[in-house]
Amino acid sequence: MFKISNFYDGKVNLNHNLPTSDIYDPSKGEKIGEVVLSDTKELNKIIESSKKGFEIWSDFTPLKRSRILSNYKNIIEKNINLLAEIICKEHGKTFDDAIGSVTRGLEVVEFACGIPHLLKGEFSQNVGTNIDSWSIRQPLGICSGITPFNFPAMVPMWMYPISIACGNAFILKPSEKDPSCSIKLAEFFSEAGLPNGVFNVINGNAEIVNQLISNKYISSISFVGSTPIAKLIYENASKNFKRVQALGGAKNHMVVMPDANLDQAVDGIIGAAYGSAGERCMAVSVAVAVGEIADNLVNKIKNNVENLKVAPWTDKDSNMGPLISREHLKKVLEYIDIGEEEGAQLINDGRNIKIQGYENGYFVGPTLFDKVKSNMRIYNEEIFGPVLSIVRAKDYSQALDLVNNHQFGNGASIYTSNGEVSRHFTTNCKIGMVGINVPIPVPMAFHSFGGWKDSLFGDHAMHGMEGIRFYTKLKTTTSRWPDSIETGPEFKMPTN
């Protein structure tokens, strides 16, 4: 048993007077620890710590910030296996998947190391007679991030490395289901030389989220989670005059054309639909089989799904682990029931899976539905589990309409050998992130991550140059050094 508290002033601060929430090992369904649920007094301490940290850190040159970020990158690289094990124990994903997620987060740290170049402004000489003008980007102040359970390292690292590189202080509120990784990431940042108070971690539930949204000292809110919560955060944080980037739900489609390389498409679907037990915002949950390829596609997926190994992360041969919680397991199982009731054809049934020694774990096997219709709940709603729906389309036009008419617009991909079709798809799909013969088109750190429609609320996507713009405010200066000759006041708009 262990107890996770808050991190501020460069160290863990355990408050024994705070209530706690239980942390579970999802593979066994057993309690393994507790995390504190912070109150207003605890938040106020962290706000004061962040104020002091920002005052110091914002005066650091971008080059000095870059060197500390570089130290941080090296420390994470040396401890990547430790971070992966922490993630596996509390989330349940396989070890290789955890390693991959930390690596993708680390890429954002690497990107942020280039902050001296990324913060360079613009300069124009003689915008008017003997007048020069230039623009610079300056930090916002105290920024905050609210992150989900599914990627306890990667998603926070989409946010705080860039925010901190820009000169801000940052308060992270991780999921209470798997909070340990965030504390370790904060400890490593202090070890790298980050001044106290620049990166703080507060644990808590919805009450603390509401207080972060309303706190007058916090300048921005970054969020990743479900669409209803993303909408709520966007609306309320905007009312409190904060910048907001709120990433919501997804129902990512993969369109498989008749001319696609079928084996490659199936491999892409299997990994994207069932990896991390489907608990990815970029998971493929709908495969659109176009024309004559449908039957072969379904048969190949079925055969591959039957060979997947569902097991805890300690099994090196595991393809997918458990879901995060008993409540989420119940929700996913209910969706499988709903799919049957709605008339979809259940090809592979992941219910009632039992693993010896882990009978109380939150496991559900890979599930496959065929002949799913666009009016079904399993098609329209985000399940966030290993449930794949096959929708059959007569032609490319109908497939594109399915993608464009869905409420979510996070990611989509198309498998085809036709360059003209792929170019049309990338141009005309109403989607934020697009893959061509790539199943999970997550952009690298030097590009930006974000969807369209009900998958993103706010004007900015995450990381890349979008992140730099989100975590800074623009200042433009116009300057003249006049000679000693008095010219008198001007009462017209200057044009020369």
C-alpha positions in Angstrom: 0.0 0.0 0.0 1.2 3.5 -0.8 -0.2 7.0 -0.6 0.1 9.7 -3.3 0.0 13.3 -2.2 0.7 16.6 -3.9 4.0 17.9 -5.3 4.9 21.6 -4.8 7.8 23.7 -3.7 10.1 21.1 -5.3 9.0 18.2 -3.1 6.1 15.9 -2.1 4.0 17.4 0.6 1.8 14.8 2.4 -1.3 16.3 4.1 -2.8 13.6 6.5 -5.9 15.7 7.0 -7.2 15.3 3.4 -9.6 12.6 2.3 -8.4 10.0 -0.1 -9.5 8.0 -3.1 -8.5 4.4 -3.7 -6.0 3.3 -6.4 -6.5 -0.2 -7.9 -4.4 -2.7 -9.8 -6.8 -3.2 -12.8 -5.3 -6.6 -13.5 -6.3 -8.0 -10.1 -9.1 -5.7 -9.1 -7.3 -5.1 -5.8 -6.6 -1.8 -4.0 -2.9 -1.0 -4.0 -2.8 2.6 -2.8 -4.5 5.9 -2.0 -4.4 9.4 -3.5 -5.3 12.5 -1.6 -8.3 14.6 -2.7 -7.2 18.2 -2.3 -9.2 21.1 -0.8 -9.2 24.9 -1.3 -6.4 25.4 1.3 -4.2 22.9 -0.5 -4.8 24.6 -3.8 -4.1 28.0 -2.4 -0.7 26.7 -1.2 0.1 25.5 -4.7 -1.0 28.7 -6.2 1.3 30.7 -3.9 4.1 28.2 -4.8 3.4 28.7 -8.5 3.4 32.5 -8.2 6.9 32.4 -6.7 8.1 29.9 -9.2 6.8 32.0 -12.1 8.5 35.2 -10.8 11.8 33.4 -10.8 11.4 31.3 -14.0 10.1 34.0 -16.3 13.3 35.8 -15.8 15.4 32.9 -17.0 16.6 33.2 -20.5 15.2 30.8 -23.0 18.7 29.3 -23.4 18.9 28.5 -19.6 15.4 27.0 -19.8 16.5 24.9 -22.7 19.4 23.5 -20.8 17.3 22.4 -17.9 14.8 20.8 -20.3 17.7 19.0 -21.9 18.8 17.7 -18.5 15.2 16.6 -17.9 15.1 14.7 -21.2 18.3 12.8 -20.2 16.8 11.9 -16.8 13.6 10.6 -18.3 15.6 8.5 -20.9 17.6 6.9 -18.1 14.4 6.1 -16.1 12.0 5.2 -18.9 11.6 1.6 -17.7 10.7 2.8 -14.2 8.1 5.2 -15.6 6.7 2.4 -17.8 6.4 0.1 -14.8 4.6 2.7 -12.8 2.1 3.2 -15.6 1.5 -0.5 -16.0 0.8 -1.1 -12.4 -1.9 1.5 -12.2 -3.3 1.6 -15.7 -2.8 -2.0 -16.8 -1.4 -1.5 -20.3 1.3 -3.7 -21.7 4.9 -2.8 -20.9 5.8 -2.1 -24.6 2.8 0.1 -25.0 3.8 2.0 -21.8 7.3 2.5 -23.1 6.0 3.8 -26.4 3.7 6.3 -24.7 6.5 7.7 -22.6 8.7 8.0 -25.7 6.0 9.9 -27.5 5.8 12.3 -24.5 9.5 12.6 -24.4 9.5 13.8 -28.0 7.6 16.9 -26.8 10.3 17.6 -24.3 12.9 17.3 -27.1 10.8 19.7 -29.1 10.7 22.2 -26.2 14.5 22.1 -25.9 14.5 24.2 -29.0 12.7 27.1 -27.3 15.4 29.7 -28.0 14.6 29.3 -31.7 10.8 28.8 -31.2 10.3 32.0 -29.3 12.1 34.2 -31.8 9.9 37.1 -32.8 9.5 39.2 -36.0 11.2 42.5 -36.9 10.4 45.0 -39.5 12.6 48.0 -40.2 11.1 51.3 -41.4 7.4 50.4 -41.2 7.1 54.1 -41.3 9.7 56.8 -41.8 12.4 56.1 -39.2 10.0 53.8 -37.4 10.7 50.1 -36.6 8.3 47.5 -35.3 8.8 44.1 -33.7 6.8 41.4 -32.0 7.7 39.1 -29.2 5.9 36.3 -27.3 5.8 36.4 -23.5 4.5 33.8 -21.0 0.9 33.9 -19.7 1.7 33.3 -16.0 0.3 30.2 -14.3 -1.1 27.5 -16.6 -2.9 24.4 -15.7 -3.6 21.0 -17.3 -6.2 18.4 -16.5 -5.3 15.0 -17.9 -7.0 11.6 -18.3 -6.1 8.1 -17.1 -5.3 6.5 -20.4 -1.8 8.1 -20.9 -0.5 9.3 -17.5 2.9 10.3 -19.0 2.3 11.2 -22.6 -0.8 13.5 -22.3 0.7 15.6 -19.5 3.8 15.9 -21.5 1.8 17.3 -24.4 1.2 20.3 -22.1 3.7 21.2 -19.4 7.1 21.0 -21.2 6.1 23.6 -23.8 4.3 25.7 -21.2 7.3 25.7 -18.9 9.7 26.2 -21.8 7.8 29.4 -22.7 8.4 30.7 -19.2 5.2 29.8 -17.4 4.5 28.0 -14.2 2.4 24.9 -14.6 -0.1 23.1 -12.3 -1.0 19.5 -13.4 -4.1 17.8 -12.2 -3.7 14.1 -13.2 -6.4 11.4 -13.1 -7.0 10.1 -9.6 -7.0 6.6 -11.1 -3.3 6.5 -11.9 -1.5 9.6 -10.3 1.9 8.1 -9.4 3.6 8.8 -12.8 2.9 12.6 -12.6 4.6 12.8 -9.2 7.7 11.0 -10.5 7.8 13.2 -13.6 7.7 16.3 -11.3 10.5 14.8 -9.1 12.7 14.3 -12.2 12.1 17.9 -13.3 13.3 19.2 -10.0 16.3 16.9 -10.2 17.1 18.4 -13.6 17.4 21.9 -12.0 13.9 23.4 -12.4 13.3 26.0 -9.7 10.8 25.2 -7.0 7.2 26.1 -7.8 7.5 26.1 -11.6 6.0 22.6 -12.0 3.4 21.6 -9.3 1.1 18.6 -9.2 -2.3 18.7 -7.4 -4.4 15.6 -6.9 -8.2 15.7 -6.5 -11.6 15.1 -8.0 -14.1 17.3 -9.9 -14.2 19.8 -7.1 -10.5 20.7 -7.6 -11.1 20.9 -11.4 -13.9 23.4 -10.8 -11.6 25.5 -8.6 -8.8 25.5 -11.2 -11.3 26.7 -13.7 -12.5 29.6 -11.5 -9.2 30.5 -9.9 -8.3 34.1 -10.9 -4.5 33.4 -10.9 -4.6 30.7 -13.5 -4.3 32.0 -17.1 -5.1 28.9 -19.1 -6.6 25.5 -18.9 -5.6 22.5 -21.1 -7.8 19.4 -21.0 -8.1 15.9 -22.5 -11.1 13.8 -21.8 -14.7 13.1 -22.8 -16.7 15.5 -25.0 -19.3 16.4 -22.3 -16.6 17.4 -19.8 -14.5 19.1 -22.5 -17.5 21.3 -23.4 -18.2 22.1 -19.8 -14.6 23.1 -19.1 -14.4 25.2 -22.3 -17.6 27.0 -21.4 -16.8 27.7 -17.8 -13.1 28.5 -18.2 -13.9 30.9 -21.0 -16.4 32.6 -18.7 -13.6 33.1 -16.3 -11.5 34.7 -19.1 -9.0 31.9 -19.5 -7.4 30.5 -22.6 -8.8 27.0 -23.2 -7.8 24.0 -25.3 -10.2 21.2 -24.5 -9.8 17.9 -26.4 -12.9 15.7 -26.3 -14.1 12.3 -27.5 -13.5 10.4 -30.7 -15.0 7.8 -33.0 -12.1 7.3 -35.4 -12.9 5.7 -38.8 -10.6 3.7 -41.0 -11.8 3.5 -44.6 -10.7 0.4 -46.4 -10.9 0.7 -50.2 -11.3 -2.3 -52.5 -7.7 -1.7 -53.9 -6.1 -1.6 -50.4 -3.4 -4.0 -49.3 -5.7 -6.2 -47.3 -3.1 -7.7 -45.0 -1.7 -4.3 -44.1 -5.1 -2.9 -43.5 -6.0 -5.7 -41.2 -2.8 -5.4 -39.2 -3.4 -1.6 -38.9 -7.0 -2.2 -37.7 -6.1 -4.9 -35.2 -3.4 -2.8 -33.5 -5.3 0.5 -33.6 -8.6 -1.0 -32.4 -7.4 -3.3 -29.6 -4.0 -1.8 -28.5 -4.2 -0.5 -25.0 -7.6 -2.3 -24.7 -9.1 0.4 -26.9 -8.4 3.1 -24.3 -6.9 5.6 -26.7 -8.4 8.8 -28.1 -6.9 7.8 -31.4 -8.1 4.2 -31.4 -9.8 3.0 -34.5 -13.3 2.0 -33.4 -15.0 2.0 -36.8 -13.7 0.2 -39.9 -15.6 1.2 -43.1 -15.4 -1.6 -45.6 -16.0 -0.3 -49.1 -17.6 -2.5 -51.8 -16.4 -6.0 -52.4 -13.6 -6.0 -49.9 -16.0 -6.3 -46.9 -16.3 -10.1 -46.5 -12.6 -10.7 -46.8 -11.8 -7.9 -44.4 -14.2 -9.2 -41.8 -12.9 -12.8 -42.1 -9.3 -11.8 -41.8 -10.0 -9.5 -38.8 -12.0 -12.3 -37.1 -9.1 -14.8 -37.6 -6.6 -12.4 -36.2 -8.7 -11.4 -33.2 -9.0 -15.0 -32.1 -5.3 -15.2 -31.8 -4.8 -12.1 -29.6 -3.6 -12.7 -26.1 -5.4 -10.8 -23.3 -3.2 -10.9 -20.1 -1.7 -8.7 -17.4 1.3 -6.5 -18.2 3.7 -8.9 -16.5 3.1 -11.4 -19.3 5.5 -10.4 -22.0 3.4 -12.0 -24.7 0.3 -10.0 -23.8 -1.3 -8.0 -26.7 -3.7 -6.1 -24.5 -4.4 -5.8 -20.8 -7.4 -4.8 -18.6 -9.6 -1.8 -18.6 -8.9 0.9 -16.0 -11.7 0.3 -13.5 -14.7 -1.9 -12.5 -17.0 1.0 -13.5 -15.5 1.3 -17.0 -15.6 -2.5 -17.5 -19.3 -2.4 -16.7 -19.9 0.4 -19.2 -18.0 -1.4 -22.0 -19.9 -4.6 -21.4 -23.2 -2.7 -21.5 -22.3 -1.4 -24.9 -21.7 -4.9 -26.2 -25.2 -5.8 -24.9 -26.6 -2.7 -26.7 -24.9 -3.7 -30.0 -26.6 -7.0 -29.9 -30.0 -5.5 -29.0 -29.7 -3.0 -31.9 -29.2 -5.8 -34.4 -25.5 -5.6 -35.1 -23.8 -9.0 -35.9 -21.5 -10.0 -33.1 -18.6 -11.8 -34.7 -16.2 -11.9 -31.7 -17.6 -11.7 -28.1 -15.2 -10.3 -25.5 -17.5 -10.8 -22.5 -17.0 -13.3 -19.7 -13.3 -13.6 -20.3 -11.5 -15.1 -17.3 -7.8 -15.3 -16.7 -6.4 -17.8 -14.2 -5.1 -16.0 -11.2 -6.7 -12.7 -12.3 -10.4 -13.6 -12.1 -11.2 -10.2 -10.5 -9.3 -8.2 -13.0 -11.1 -5.7 -15.3 -10.6 -7.7 -18.5 -12.7 -7.7 -21.6 -11.7 -9.5 -24.7 -11.4 -8.0 -28.2 -14.9 -7.6 -29.6 -16.0 -7.4 -33.2 -19.3 -6.3 -34.7 -20.2 -6.5 -38.3 -23.1 -4.8 -40.3 -23.3 -1.9 -37.9 -25.6 0.9 -39.0 -25.1 4.7 -38.6 -28.1 5.0 -36.4 -26.8 2.6 -33.7 -25.5 3.8 -30.4 -22.4 1.6 -30.7 -21.6 3.6 -33.9 -22.4 7.1 -32.6 -21.1 7.0 -29.0 -17.5 6.7 -27.8 -17.1 3.3 -26.1 -13.4 3.6 -25.2 -12.8 -0.1 -25.1 -11.8 -3.0 -27.4 -15.0 -2.9 -29.4 -14.6 -2.6 -33.2 -17.6 -1.9 -35.5 -17.6 -2.8 -39.2 -19.8 -0.5 -41.3 -20.3 -1.5 -44.9 -20.3 1.2 -47.6 -21.2 0.7 -51.2 -18.6 3.1 -52.5 -16.1 5.8 -51.6 -18.6 8.6 -51.6 -20.8 6.9 -49.0 -17.7 6.1 -46.9 -16.6 9.8 -46.9 -20.1 10.8 -45.9 -20.0 8.5 -42.9 -16.7 10.1 -41.8 -18.0 13.7 -42.4 -21.4 13.3 -40.8 -20.2 11.9 -37.5 -20.2 14.3 -34.6 -16.6 13.6 -33.8 -13.7 14.7 -36.0 -10.6 13.6 -34.1 -8.8 11.2 -36.5 -9.5 9.2 -39.6 -7.4 7.1 -42.0 -7.8 5.5 -45.4 -6.2 2.4 -46.8 -5.9 2.6 -50.6 -3.4 2.2 -53.5 -5.0 5.1 -55.4 -3.2 8.4 -55.0 -6.2 10.3 -56.4 -8.6 8.9 -53.8 -6.1 9.5 -51.0 -5.6 13.1 -52.0 -9.4 13.7 -52.3 -9.8 12.1 -48.8 -7.2 14.3 -47.1 -8.7 17.4 -48.8 -12.4 16.7 -48.2 -12.7 14.8 -44.9 -13.8 17.0 -41.9 -11.1 15.6 -39.6 -8.3 17.1 -37.6 -5.7 14.3 -38.1 -5.6 12.1 -41.2 -3.7 9.0 -42.0 -3.0 7.5 -45.5 -2.2 3.8 -45.0 -1.3 4.8 -41.4 -3.8 3.5 -38.8 -3.1 5.9 -36.0 -2.1 9.3 -37.4 -0.8 10.9 -34.2 1.4 13.9 -35.3 5.0 14.1 -34.1 5.8 16.7 -31.5 6.9 19.3 -34.0 3.4 19.2 -35.6 0.2 19.7 -33.5 -2.4 17.3 -32.1 -6.1 18.2 -32.3 -9.4 17.3 -33.9 -12.4 19.0 -35.4 -16.1 19.2 -34.5 -16.9 17.8 -31.1 -13.4 16.5 -30.6 -11.8 19.9 -29.8 -13.0 23.1 -28.1 -10.8 26.1 -28.3 -8.7 27.8 -31.0 -5.5 25.9 -30.5 -4.4 22.3 -30.8 -1.7 20.8 -28.6 2.1 20.8 -28.8 4.0 21.9 -31.9 3.8 25.6 -32.8 0.2 25.6 -31.8 1.4 24.9 -28.2 3.9 27.8 -28.4 1.1 30.1 -29.5 -1.3 28.9 -26.8 1.1 29.3 -23.9 2.3 32.8 -24.9 0.7 36.2 -25.5 1.9 38.4 -28.4 3.3 41.9 -27.8 4.1 44.2 -30.7 6.3 47.3 -30.2 6.5 50.3 -32.6 9.6 52.4 -32.0 11.1 55.7 -33.2 14.0 57.7 -31.9 13.3 61.3 -33.1 15.8 64.0 -33.5 15.6 67.2 -31.6 13.5 69.1 -34.1 10.0 69.7 -32.8 7.3 68.9 -35.4 4.2 69.5 -33.3 1.3 67.1 -32.7 -0.3 65.1 -35.5 -4.1 64.7 -35.7 -4.4 62.2 -38.5 -3.6 58.5 -38.8 0.1 58.2 -39.8 0.6 56.6 -43.1 4.2 57.1 -44.0 
